[in-house]
Amino acid sequence: MANPSLYDRFLECLKTHTNPSNQSSVSDIVFAQSNVSYPTVLENYIRNARFNTSSTPKPSLIITPPHEAHVQSTVICAKSVIPIQIKIWSGGHDYDGISYVFNHQPFIVLDLFNLRNITVDVQKNLVVVQASATLGELYYKIWNNGKTHSFPAGVGPTVGVGGHVSSGGYGIMLQRYGLSVDNVIDARIGDVNGRILDKESMGEDLFWAIKGGGGGSFGVILSYTVKLVEVPEVALHEAVDVASELDDGKRFQNGESFGGDVVSRRFRRARDAIGETASSARAKEGELYETTWVESVLWWANYPLGTKPETLLDRNLNSTDFLKRKSDYVQNPIPRSGLEGLWKKMIEFGENMVSFQSLRWENGRDSIRCDAVSSSGGESVQDSVLRDMARARNFDENSYEEGEVYGLKYFNDNFERLVKVKTEVDSENFFRNEQSIPVLPRK
Ligand SMILES: Cc1cc2nc3c(=O)[nH]c(=O)nc-3n(C[C@H](O)[C@H](O)[C@H](O)COP(=O)(O)OP(=O)(O)OC[C@H]3O[C@@H](n4cnc5c(N)ncnc54)[C@H](O)[C@@H]3O)c2cc1C
């Protein structure tokens, strides 16, 4: 008799390890590559076309738990029974596709898209949000419950809460209310042993680690409990159109791709959007817009003014774009001349925007260089670090040294504590990816 397939073995395992009340649905949540729905399920939340090609490694199975209990049994089966590498997938916006791609060995994906419930309690000033809810859904649900409440998080409406909050989460309320993680008061996580832990049972160190230590290292985030913050009913925005000041009339508007003579994004910022009313805000230049808070979320997401708030509920399935994005933190303000020089260099590069990764404005010398060095010194993510990151993609999964190359530079002084937590909660390094926190070498 032929050996049972991975699909059969996994299904059997899930049935054995899922509590009886949730067993009936098990066969509906496991998608083998031969399943006619597999391509749709896979492509729904791939957000980057770079990882949606015929040569992109594909998961052997996709598991789509509707209940936390299925997350527990999936982890038990993948770690101890089958065993097989697991990837954790919430919103799918990882820049390197590491929530659904693994280059090293067969893998399965835990696709959490069914776990996206949001419970808003304005009286208690808190929200319980499951991992796969999007930021857009979160903003909308909060707005629907109270027009002067919100949550400080990022500007991409389809970004998933699971990956976003795990890695910090910054947005336009950063200066006033901090990062998303500064407003997290509890969490539920499925650990490597199939247990579900909350803040109290996971302990202070793990609770700290899952608020900025990055997704995919410590367990499966099931939900975060977060504080609501106050926002004014009216937000005032100013539009600054940098492109119009450049020569040749070269410009592009939001949403257009780079190419030909297309150069710069219509640059926008909220001036005094928080904390000041429209009448007291002093905007010096550009067009001014008054919006409700929720409209400003849409505006930042490049929707035109007047877009219905319900648009935030659109999970925008099966929509991919080619994306390569790297960030650096500017520690000294770049003057206008520096910005203009950068825009002009971007025009020069045109379609070949990959070169933009190494653009540098040289502080004080008013010149642009393309030498793959960050302008902000050692405390930020430098291009050299990013190259290390790429190298780390070939890592031996148990190698502390390789994980350290990226980790030390990215997490700075927090790295050693993160490694300590990781070693305590997942000593066999089951939850791993190319950027995850490594475990200490075994003695
Ligand atoms: C268009 C766009 C806009 C963005 N805007 C902002 C912004 O304004 N501010 C900002 O701070 N960041 C922003 N980001 C970055 C974004 O926050 C991160 O890429 C984030 O990790 C994406 O989360 P996700 O759940 O959508 O992604 P996923 O691809 O699903 O996950 C990202 C990582 O987290 C892990 N992970 C996901 N879910 C879980 C879970 N439940 N438990 C454990 N690990 C998990 C994955 O395995 C993967 O390693 C943006 C990214 C994009 C592509």
Ligand as a Chemical Component Dictionary entry (heavy atoms), coordinates in Angstrom:
data_LIG
# 
_chem_comp.id                   LIG 
_chem_comp.type                 NON-POLYMER 
_chem_comp.pdbx_formal_charge   0 
_chem_comp.three_letter_code    LIG 
# 
loop_
_chem_comp_atom.comp_id 
_chem_comp_atom.atom_id 
_chem_comp_atom.alt_atom_id 
_chem_comp_atom.type_symbol 
_chem_comp_atom.charge 
_chem_comp_atom.model_Cartn_x 
_chem_comp_atom.model_Cartn_y 
_chem_comp_atom.model_Cartn_z 
_chem_comp_atom.pdbx_ordinal 
LIG C1  C1  C 0 1.802  48.670 1.571  1  
LIG C2  C2  C 0 2.462  48.614 2.932  2  
LIG C3  C3  C 0 2.246  49.640 3.828  3  
LIG C4  C4  C 0 2.846  49.592 5.090  4  
LIG N1  N1  N 0 2.637  50.617 5.966  5  
LIG C5  C5  C 0 3.232  50.588 7.163  6  
LIG C6  C6  C 0 3.068  51.662 8.085  7  
LIG O1  O1  O 0 2.419  52.649 7.804  8  
LIG N2  N2  N 0 3.667  51.556 9.304  9  
LIG C7  C7  C 0 4.419  50.449 9.665  10 
LIG O2  O2  O 0 4.898  50.375 10.803 11 
LIG N3  N3  N 0 4.608  49.431 8.801  12 
LIG C8  C8  C 0 4.037  49.477 7.563  13 
LIG N4  N4  N 0 4.237  48.454 6.700  14 
LIG C9  C9  C 0 5.043  47.307 7.125  15 
LIG C10 C10 C 0 4.129  46.252 7.769  16 
LIG O3  O3  O 0 3.680  46.710 9.024  17 
LIG C11 C11 C 0 4.917  44.948 7.971  18 
LIG O4  O4  O 0 5.368  44.465 6.733  19 
LIG C12 C12 C 0 4.080  43.899 8.678  20 
LIG O5  O5  O 0 4.919  42.869 9.161  21 
LIG C13 C13 C 0 3.005  43.317 7.783  22 
LIG O6  O6  O 0 2.124  42.539 8.546  23 
LIG P1  P1  P 0 1.147  41.520 7.816  24 
LIG O7  O7  O 0 0.412  40.759 8.861  25 
LIG O8  O8  O 0 0.372  42.232 6.768  26 
LIG O9  O9  O 0 2.192  40.613 7.047  27 
LIG P2  P2  P 0 2.557  39.042 6.993  28 
LIG O10 O10 O 0 3.255  38.965 5.700  29 
LIG O11 O11 O 0 1.327  38.227 7.145  30 
LIG O12 O12 O 0 3.476  38.855 8.221  31 
LIG C14 C14 C 0 4.679  39.568 8.418  32 
LIG C15 C15 C 0 5.594  38.802 9.363  33 
LIG O13 O13 O 0 4.948  38.598 10.612 34 
LIG C16 C16 C 0 4.729  37.204 10.833 35 
LIG N5  N5  N 0 3.368  37.052 11.329 36 
LIG C17 C17 C 0 2.233  37.413 10.707 37 
LIG N6  N6  N 0 1.190  37.139 11.468 38 
LIG C18 C18 C 0 1.652  36.592 12.590 39 
LIG C19 C19 C 0 1.023  36.087 13.755 40 
LIG N7  N7  N 0 -0.295 36.092 13.881 41 
LIG N8  N8  N 0 1.799  35.574 14.731 42 
LIG C20 C20 C 0 3.140  35.550 14.604 43 
LIG N9  N9  N 0 3.788  36.006 13.521 44 
LIG C21 C21 C 0 3.052  36.526 12.530 45 
LIG C22 C22 C 0 4.919  36.530 9.491  46 
LIG O14 O14 O 0 5.292  35.171 9.613  47 
LIG C23 C23 C 0 5.970  37.405 8.875  48 
LIG O15 O15 O 0 7.242  37.071 9.398  49 
LIG C24 C24 C 0 3.668  48.493 5.432  50 
LIG C25 C25 C 0 3.889  47.468 4.512  51 
LIG C26 C26 C 0 3.305  47.530 3.259  52 
LIG C27 C27 C 0 3.594  46.432 2.273  53 
# 
loop_
_chem_comp_bond.comp_id 
_chem_comp_bond.atom_id_1 
_chem_comp_bond.atom_id_2 
_chem_comp_bond.value_order 
_chem_comp_bond.pdbx_ordinal 
LIG C1  C2  SING 1  
LIG C2  C3  SING 2  
LIG C2  C26 DOUB 3  
LIG C3  C4  DOUB 4  
LIG C4  N1  SING 5  
LIG C4  C24 SING 6  
LIG N1  C5  DOUB 7  
LIG C5  C6  SING 8  
LIG C5  C8  SING 9  
LIG C6  O1  DOUB 10 
LIG C6  N2  SING 11 
LIG N2  C7  SING 12 
LIG C7  O2  DOUB 13 
LIG C7  N3  SING 14 
LIG N3  C8  DOUB 15 
LIG C8  N4  SING 16 
LIG N4  C9  SING 17 
LIG N4  C24 SING 18 
LIG C9  C10 SING 19 
LIG C10 O3  SING 20 
LIG C10 C11 SING 21 
LIG C11 O4  SING 22 
LIG C11 C12 SING 23 
LIG C12 O5  SING 24 
LIG C12 C13 SING 25 
LIG C13 O6  SING 26 
LIG O6  P1  SING 27 
LIG P1  O7  DOUB 28 
LIG P1  O8  SING 29 
LIG P1  O9  SING 30 
LIG O9  P2  SING 31 
LIG P2  O10 DOUB 32 
LIG P2  O11 SING 33 
LIG P2  O12 SING 34 
LIG O12 C14 SING 35 
LIG C14 C15 SING 36 
LIG C15 O13 SING 37 
LIG C15 C23 SING 38 
LIG O13 C16 SING 39 
LIG C16 N5  SING 40 
LIG C16 C22 SING 41 
LIG N5  C17 SING 42 
LIG N5  C21 SING 43 
LIG C17 N6  DOUB 44 
LIG N6  C18 SING 45 
LIG C18 C19 SING 46 
LIG C18 C21 DOUB 47 
LIG C19 N7  SING 48 
LIG C19 N8  DOUB 49 
LIG N8  C20 SING 50 
LIG C20 N9  DOUB 51 
LIG N9  C21 SING 52 
LIG C22 O14 SING 53 
LIG C22 C23 SING 54 
LIG C23 O15 SING 55 
LIG C24 C25 DOUB 56 
LIG C25 C26 SING 57 
LIG C26 C27 SING 58 
# 
